[in-house]
Amino acid sequence: MVNLGALRLVEGPALTRAWIVLSVLACVGAIGVWVVYTLEHAPHSLWIFASFLVLSFLAEGLIQRAHGNRILSRSRRC
């Protein structure tokens, strides 16, 4: 998620964007390998991961709503 946020904020050459896209793909690939491995060896633990993932998004949404914060790209900041 941090890498996707960096992609929205970067104002550099295309090579910088390429590195960020590669880092996003590497993270997605690593999580994919972990999910496949976990499905084969301990599928019950995926519920714990999914629960924490949902809770983190809910908590972040509530915090942003409570404080009135929004994440904007640099071009939209005033």
PyMOL commands that place a pseudoatom at each C-alpha (Angstrom):
pseudoatom trace, name=CA, resn=MET, resi=1, chain=A, elem=C, hetatm=0, pos=[0.000, 0.000, 0.000]
pseudoatom trace, name=CA, resn=VAL, resi=2, chain=A, elem=C, hetatm=0, pos=[2.829, 2.378, 0.777]
pseudoatom trace, name=CA, resn=ASN, resi=3, chain=A, elem=C, hetatm=0, pos=[4.285, 1.747, -2.657]
pseudoatom trace, name=CA, resn=LEU, resi=4, chain=A, elem=C, hetatm=0, pos=[0.998, 2.636, -4.332]
pseudoatom trace, name=CA, resn=GLY, resi=5, chain=A, elem=C, hetatm=0, pos=[0.889, 5.845, -2.314]
pseudoatom trace, name=CA, resn=ALA, resi=6, chain=A, elem=C, hetatm=0, pos=[4.421, 6.654, -3.436]
pseudoatom trace, name=CA, resn=LEU, resi=7, chain=A, elem=C, hetatm=0, pos=[3.346, 6.131, -7.035]
pseudoatom trace, name=CA, resn=ARG, resi=8, chain=A, elem=C, hetatm=0, pos=[0.697, 8.831, -6.604]
pseudoatom trace, name=CA, resn=LEU, resi=9, chain=A, elem=C, hetatm=0, pos=[3.213, 11.277, -5.121]
pseudoatom trace, name=CA, resn=VAL, resi=10, chain=A, elem=C, hetatm=0, pos=[6.270, 10.769, -7.314]
pseudoatom trace, name=CA, resn=GLU, resi=11, chain=A, elem=C, hetatm=0, pos=[7.198, 13.622, -9.620]
pseudoatom trace, name=CA, resn=GLY, resi=12, chain=A, elem=C, hetatm=0, pos=[10.342, 12.211, -11.120]
pseudoatom trace, name=CA, resn=PRO, resi=13, chain=A, elem=C, hetatm=0, pos=[11.469, 10.513, -14.295]
pseudoatom trace, name=CA, resn=ALA, resi=14, chain=A, elem=C, hetatm=0, pos=[9.727, 7.457, -15.683]
pseudoatom trace, name=CA, resn=LEU, resi=15, chain=A, elem=C, hetatm=0, pos=[12.485, 5.235, -14.287]
pseudoatom trace, name=CA, resn=THR, resi=16, chain=A, elem=C, hetatm=0, pos=[11.415, 6.178, -10.756]
pseudoatom trace, name=CA, resn=ARG, resi=17, chain=A, elem=C, hetatm=0, pos=[7.843, 5.118, -11.555]
pseudoatom trace, name=CA, resn=ALA, resi=18, chain=A, elem=C, hetatm=0, pos=[9.153, 1.861, -13.008]
pseudoatom trace, name=CA, resn=TRP, resi=19, chain=A, elem=C, hetatm=0, pos=[10.983, 1.054, -9.749]
pseudoatom trace, name=CA, resn=ILE, resi=20, chain=A, elem=C, hetatm=0, pos=[7.833, 1.713, -7.763]
pseudoatom trace, name=CA, resn=VAL, resi=21, chain=A, elem=C, hetatm=0, pos=[5.742, -0.488, -10.077]
pseudoatom trace, name=CA, resn=LEU, resi=22, chain=A, elem=C, hetatm=0, pos=[8.361, -3.239, -9.780]
pseudoatom trace, name=CA, resn=SER, resi=23, chain=A, elem=C, hetatm=0, pos=[8.245, -2.980, -5.985]
pseudoatom trace, name=CA, resn=VAL, resi=24, chain=A, elem=C, hetatm=0, pos=[4.440, -3.268, -6.043]
pseudoatom trace, name=CA, resn=LEU, resi=25, chain=A, elem=C, hetatm=0, pos=[4.667, -6.347, -8.259]
pseudoatom trace, name=CA, resn=ALA, resi=26, chain=A, elem=C, hetatm=0, pos=[7.319, -7.889, -5.992]
pseudoatom trace, name=CA, resn=CYS, resi=27, chain=A, elem=C, hetatm=0, pos=[5.130, -7.351, -2.916]
pseudoatom trace, name=CA, resn=VAL, resi=28, chain=A, elem=C, hetatm=0, pos=[2.066, -8.812, -4.646]
pseudoatom trace, name=CA, resn=GLY, resi=29, chain=A, elem=C, hetatm=0, pos=[4.149, -11.776, -5.792]
pseudoatom trace, name=CA, resn=ALA, resi=30, chain=A, elem=C, hetatm=0, pos=[5.525, -12.408, -2.308]
pseudoatom trace, name=CA, resn=ILE, resi=31, chain=A, elem=C, hetatm=0, pos=[2.055, -12.253, -0.770]
pseudoatom trace, name=CA, resn=GLY, resi=32, chain=A, elem=C, hetatm=0, pos=[0.774, -14.593, -3.491]
pseudoatom trace, name=CA, resn=VAL, resi=33, chain=A, elem=C, hetatm=0, pos=[3.493, -17.159, -2.769]
pseudoatom trace, name=CA, resn=TRP, resi=34, chain=A, elem=C, hetatm=0, pos=[2.744, -16.912, 0.953]
pseudoatom trace, name=CA, resn=VAL, resi=35, chain=A, elem=C, hetatm=0, pos=[-1.009, -17.381, 0.392]
pseudoatom trace, name=CA, resn=VAL, resi=36, chain=A, elem=C, hetatm=0, pos=[-0.460, -20.481, -1.765]
pseudoatom trace, name=CA, resn=TYR, resi=37, chain=A, elem=C, hetatm=0, pos=[1.949, -21.956, 0.780]
pseudoatom trace, name=CA, resn=THR, resi=38, chain=A, elem=C, hetatm=0, pos=[-0.421, -21.183, 3.654]
pseudoatom trace, name=CA, resn=LEU, resi=39, chain=A, elem=C, hetatm=0, pos=[-3.386, -22.683, 1.806]
pseudoatom trace, name=CA, resn=GLU, resi=40, chain=A, elem=C, hetatm=0, pos=[-1.454, -25.918, 1.427]
pseudoatom trace, name=CA, resn=HIS, resi=41, chain=A, elem=C, hetatm=0, pos=[-0.065, -26.144, 4.960]
pseudoatom trace, name=CA, resn=ALA, resi=42, chain=A, elem=C, hetatm=0, pos=[-2.277, -24.140, 7.333]
pseudoatom trace, name=CA, resn=PRO, resi=43, chain=A, elem=C, hetatm=0, pos=[-5.428, -22.851, 5.627]
pseudoatom trace, name=CA, resn=HIS, resi=44, chain=A, elem=C, hetatm=0, pos=[-7.078, -21.929, 8.927]
pseudoatom trace, name=CA, resn=SER, resi=45, chain=A, elem=C, hetatm=0, pos=[-4.473, -19.218, 9.531]
pseudoatom trace, name=CA, resn=LEU, resi=46, chain=A, elem=C, hetatm=0, pos=[-5.590, -17.323, 6.421]
pseudoatom trace, name=CA, resn=TRP, resi=47, chain=A, elem=C, hetatm=0, pos=[-8.713, -16.276, 8.340]
pseudoatom trace, name=CA, resn=ILE, resi=48, chain=A, elem=C, hetatm=0, pos=[-6.482, -14.553, 10.883]
pseudoatom trace, name=CA, resn=PHE, resi=49, chain=A, elem=C, hetatm=0, pos=[-4.640, -12.703, 8.113]
pseudoatom trace, name=CA, resn=ALA, resi=50, chain=A, elem=C, hetatm=0, pos=[-7.887, -11.719, 6.380]
pseudoatom trace, name=CA, resn=SER, resi=51, chain=A, elem=C, hetatm=0, pos=[-9.397, -10.535, 9.665]
pseudoatom trace, name=CA, resn=PHE, resi=52, chain=A, elem=C, hetatm=0, pos=[-6.426, -8.300, 10.454]
pseudoatom trace, name=CA, resn=LEU, resi=53, chain=A, elem=C, hetatm=0, pos=[-6.404, -6.969, 6.908]
pseudoatom trace, name=CA, resn=VAL, resi=54, chain=A, elem=C, hetatm=0, pos=[-10.089, -6.000, 7.103]
pseudoatom trace, name=CA, resn=LEU, resi=55, chain=A, elem=C, hetatm=0, pos=[-9.640, -4.519, 10.577]
pseudoatom trace, name=CA, resn=SER, resi=56, chain=A, elem=C, hetatm=0, pos=[-6.700, -2.404, 9.405]
pseudoatom trace, name=CA, resn=PHE, resi=57, chain=A, elem=C, hetatm=0, pos=[-8.709, -0.916, 6.530]
pseudoatom trace, name=CA, resn=LEU, resi=58, chain=A, elem=C, hetatm=0, pos=[-11.663, -0.243, 8.807]
pseudoatom trace, name=CA, resn=ALA, resi=59, chain=A, elem=C, hetatm=0, pos=[-9.484, 1.374, 11.461]
pseudoatom trace, name=CA, resn=GLU, resi=60, chain=A, elem=C, hetatm=0, pos=[-7.721, 3.566, 8.901]
pseudoatom trace, name=CA, resn=GLY, resi=61, chain=A, elem=C, hetatm=0, pos=[-11.049, 4.640, 7.418]
pseudoatom trace, name=CA, resn=LEU, resi=62, chain=A, elem=C, hetatm=0, pos=[-12.429, 5.500, 10.842]
pseudoatom trace, name=CA, resn=ILE, resi=63, chain=A, elem=C, hetatm=0, pos=[-9.311, 7.450, 11.800]
pseudoatom trace, name=CA, resn=GLN, resi=64, chain=A, elem=C, hetatm=0, pos=[-9.380, 9.440, 8.570]
pseudoatom trace, name=CA, resn=ARG, resi=65, chain=A, elem=C, hetatm=0, pos=[-13.078, 10.145, 8.967]
pseudoatom trace, name=CA, resn=ALA, resi=66, chain=A, elem=C, hetatm=0, pos=[-12.697, 11.194, 12.615]
pseudoatom trace, name=CA, resn=HIS, resi=67, chain=A, elem=C, hetatm=0, pos=[-9.845, 13.582, 11.839]
pseudoatom trace, name=CA, resn=GLY, resi=68, chain=A, elem=C, hetatm=0, pos=[-11.149, 14.769, 8.475]
pseudoatom trace, name=CA, resn=ASN, resi=69, chain=A, elem=C, hetatm=0, pos=[-7.943, 13.723, 6.731]
pseudoatom trace, name=CA, resn=ARG, resi=70, chain=A, elem=C, hetatm=0, pos=[-7.760, 12.796, 3.081]
pseudoatom trace, name=CA, resn=ILE, resi=71, chain=A, elem=C, hetatm=0, pos=[-4.814, 11.530, 1.087]
pseudoatom trace, name=CA, resn=LEU, resi=72, chain=A, elem=C, hetatm=0, pos=[-4.263, 13.710, -1.972]
pseudoatom trace, name=CA, resn=SER, resi=73, chain=A, elem=C, hetatm=0, pos=[-1.654, 13.703, -4.690]
pseudoatom trace, name=CA, resn=ARG, resi=74, chain=A, elem=C, hetatm=0, pos=[0.822, 16.586, -4.703]
pseudoatom trace, name=CA, resn=SER, resi=75, chain=A, elem=C, hetatm=0, pos=[-0.879, 18.252, -7.648]
pseudoatom trace, name=CA, resn=ARG, resi=76, chain=A, elem=C, hetatm=0, pos=[-4.193, 18.424, -5.779]
pseudoatom trace, name=CA, resn=ARG, resi=77, chain=A, elem=C, hetatm=0, pos=[-2.795, 19.886, -2.541]
pseudoatom trace, name=CA, resn=CYS, resi=78, chain=A, elem=C, hetatm=0, pos=[-3.480, 23.552, -1.890]
for i in range(1, 78): cmd.bond("trace and resi %d" % i, "trace and resi %d" % (i + 1))
show_as sticks, trace
zoom trace
